[in-house]
Amino acid sequence: MDKTIFRGILRGKYIELDEAPPLPNGESVTVEIHSQHAAGTGIRASAGAWADAGDLDQWLEEVYQARHSGRNTE
């Protein structure tokens, strides 16, 4: 079979193809993965509402400081 492009969705360690390839079940294949997203966009997409939270670094630092203030570190 010549090189053919199939599109699909990654689900854990499985890839669900949009259409069935013309190969029998159990056929050994080689997969080359190319993401449809630009580098760094995957984490933004998975961040949900936090993706547009403004200065998230500052907020996280404030939460960290509040949680660790007054604790005995010895």
N, C-alpha and C positions, 0 to 999 in steps of 0.2 A: 504494500500500500504506500502510495506517495505521501509526502508530508501534507497533512490536512489540518485546518484550524477548526477546533470545536470550542465553543464558549460554554462556560458553566459557572457554578458558584461553589466556593470552598466551604465545606461544613466539617470542621474538625480535621481529621486526616483523610476525608473523602472529598471527591469533587463530583458534584451533581451536574452532568452535562445537559445542555438545553435540548439536545437530540441524541439519539442512540447512534454510535459509530457503527460502520458496517463490518464489525468484527465479532467473532463468536465469544461467548462468555468464557472467561479464564485465559484469554489471549494475553500474552506478555506484551506490555507497551512501555515506552519511555515518555515521560511527561516533562515538558518545559513550561514553567509557569511565568506568565507576564501579568502583573497587576494592572487593572484599568484605572487605578488611582495614582496620583502624583505622590512622591515620597512624603511621608508625614501626614497625609490626609486620613489614613486609616485610624490613627489614634483620635483625631478630631471627630471622625464619624462615630467612633465607639464611646465618646465622652458624653453624648447626649446633651442635656441642658448645660453642663459645665463647659461645653465648647465655646459658648458665648458669654462666659461669666466675668468678663473684664479682667482685672488684675488678679487672677487666681493665685499666682505665686505669693502675693502680699497677704491674701486671705489665709492661705495655708500656713504661712509663717506666723500669723497672729494666732491661729488655732494651736499650732505647735507650742508657741510661747505660753499661751494660757494653760495648756495641759501640763507643761513642765515647770511652771513657776512655783516656787515654794516646796519643791520636792527635794528630799535628801538624796543626793547622788552617791553617797559613800556606802 
